[in-house]
Amino acid sequence: MKIAVLSDTHGNYPCAVQALSRYSDLTSLIHLGDNHDDAVFIGIALEIPVLCVSGNCDPRCVAPRELLVTIEGNRFLLTHGDLFQVKSGLERLQRRAELADVRVVLYGHTHIASIEHRKGILFVNPGCMKAGQGPGSHAILSVENGTVEASIIE
């Protein structure tokens, strides 16, 4: 299973559609907030299912601020990240992840892509695709046989 992960598209959904359309084997999209409407448009354009959470720039959005999901036996925490002050570090988010007993945390908000392992938990931030914020980036998750691998693509 190949999952695209985006955050902070801020209305730049055409760039996201262009970047993700090169993958013929995407099974779904996870959007981590800051323009929920983008997630809807991207999902329609690519004809794939979408999971999303809302971010601090989604004031009228009905999507939850946090989701706990299980994908092929792996428990995931999806959040935008602002509620955990991720711009000041991952300590609060790590505590939440440990309490929720998850193996993978997907978050955004910082606009800086990263992959980090902390106490057996995989933390992935896909970066952003906001116009004017550099080349843009996204993450690709490969979930197979109980393992999750992540890569950042610019």
Legacy VTK file of the C-alpha trace (Angstrom):
# vtk DataFile Version 3.0
C-alpha trace
ASCII
DATASET POLYDATA
POINTS 154 float
0.000 0.000 0.000
1.384 3.402 -1.007
-0.014 6.483 0.751
0.743 10.114 -0.110
0.950 12.502 2.849
0.520 16.266 2.443
0.224 19.215 4.773
0.002 22.968 4.492
-1.015 23.188 0.844
-2.631 26.583 1.539
-4.580 26.666 -1.737
-1.753 25.308 -3.876
-3.648 22.129 -4.782
-2.686 22.268 -8.511
0.972 21.800 -7.525
0.021 18.890 -5.279
-2.047 17.239 -8.009
0.838 17.627 -10.452
3.365 16.198 -7.968
1.203 13.224 -6.995
-0.089 12.385 -10.468
3.279 10.836 -11.329
2.483 7.912 -8.998
0.351 5.249 -10.642
0.128 3.112 -7.522
-1.151 5.499 -4.817
-3.871 3.868 -2.760
-4.870 6.915 -0.702
-4.020 10.421 0.460
-3.634 11.790 3.971
-3.864 15.578 4.274
-2.782 17.075 7.587
-4.552 20.422 7.405
-4.206 23.994 6.330
-6.590 23.915 3.532
-9.093 21.136 3.868
-10.673 22.095 0.537
-7.376 21.265 -1.149
-7.621 17.718 0.208
-11.050 17.315 -1.377
-9.910 18.687 -4.765
-6.760 16.536 -4.797
-8.701 13.391 -3.934
-11.184 14.036 -6.736
-8.454 14.842 -9.267
-6.465 11.705 -8.433
-9.535 9.529 -7.840
-8.236 8.203 -4.521
-9.728 8.129 -1.012
-8.680 10.901 1.378
-8.251 11.043 5.150
-7.788 14.511 6.576
-7.598 16.559 9.720
-8.069 20.291 10.006
-5.330 22.768 10.765
-5.114 26.182 12.358
-5.964 27.804 8.985
-9.185 25.763 8.567
-11.564 27.737 10.823
-14.868 26.539 9.343
-13.770 22.995 8.652
-15.741 20.056 10.023
-12.796 17.657 9.808
-11.452 16.588 13.207
-8.301 18.154 14.636
-6.876 14.708 15.348
-7.515 11.180 14.101
-6.423 7.784 15.357
-6.520 5.199 12.573
-5.216 1.690 12.021
-3.673 0.880 8.651
-2.621 -2.697 8.044
-2.213 -3.336 11.760
-0.292 -0.113 12.469
-1.876 2.490 14.717
-1.436 6.063 13.407
-1.989 9.481 14.970
-2.862 12.184 12.413
-2.727 15.815 13.511
-1.840 19.195 12.092
0.522 19.732 15.015
-0.291 23.257 16.166
-2.244 21.988 19.196
0.980 20.323 20.359
3.206 23.370 19.695
5.393 21.361 17.288
7.265 24.500 16.243
8.825 24.368 19.725
9.692 20.670 19.571
8.016 17.263 19.533
7.855 16.573 23.273
4.108 17.269 23.663
3.283 15.337 20.513
5.444 12.445 21.648
3.591 12.290 24.982
0.273 12.215 23.117
1.573 9.466 20.834
2.737 7.382 23.780
-0.630 7.791 25.544
-2.454 6.777 22.353
-0.107 3.794 21.890
0.636 4.561 18.234
3.499 3.418 16.030
3.332 6.304 13.526
2.634 10.037 13.933
1.873 12.206 10.903
1.922 15.959 11.519
2.528 19.255 9.719
2.350 22.941 10.695
6.111 23.659 10.691
6.431 23.659 6.864
9.673 21.700 7.374
9.810 18.116 6.137
11.272 15.550 8.515
11.364 11.883 9.403
12.381 10.980 12.919
12.244 7.920 15.184
11.618 8.547 18.891
11.223 5.713 21.386
10.030 3.314 18.708
7.552 5.781 17.170
7.946 7.038 13.592
7.264 10.799 13.260
6.714 12.107 9.722
6.191 15.713 8.659
5.702 16.006 4.873
6.651 19.683 4.796
4.469 22.016 2.755
3.379 22.900 -0.745
2.526 26.521 -0.027
3.399 28.795 -2.944
6.496 30.845 -2.179
7.833 28.357 0.374
10.505 26.714 -1.773
10.091 23.707 -4.039
7.464 22.059 -1.872
7.522 18.551 -0.497
5.341 15.602 0.387
5.835 12.222 1.996
5.191 8.763 0.643
4.412 5.949 3.058
4.855 2.319 2.073
2.863 0.061 4.365
3.472 -3.652 3.890
3.547 -6.742 6.058
3.203 -4.758 9.285
5.996 -2.295 8.506
5.823 1.376 7.621
8.545 3.106 5.611
8.509 6.826 4.890
10.310 9.010 2.399
10.251 12.744 1.729
9.964 13.858 -1.897
10.725 17.435 -3.006
LINES 1 155
154 0 1 2 3 4 5 6 7 8 9 10 11 12 13 14 15 16 17 18 19 20 21 22 23 24 25 26 27 28 29 30 31 32 33 34 35 36 37 38 39 40 41 42 43 44 45 46 47 48 49 50 51 52 53 54 55 56 57 58 59 60 61 62 63 64 65 66 67 68 69 70 71 72 73 74 75 76 77 78 79 80 81 82 83 84 85 86 87 88 89 90 91 92 93 94 95 96 97 98 99 100 101 102 103 104 105 106 107 108 109 110 111 112 113 114 115 116 117 118 119 120 121 122 123 124 125 126 127 128 129 130 131 132 133 134 135 136 137 138 139 140 141 142 143 144 145 146 147 148 149 150 151 152 153
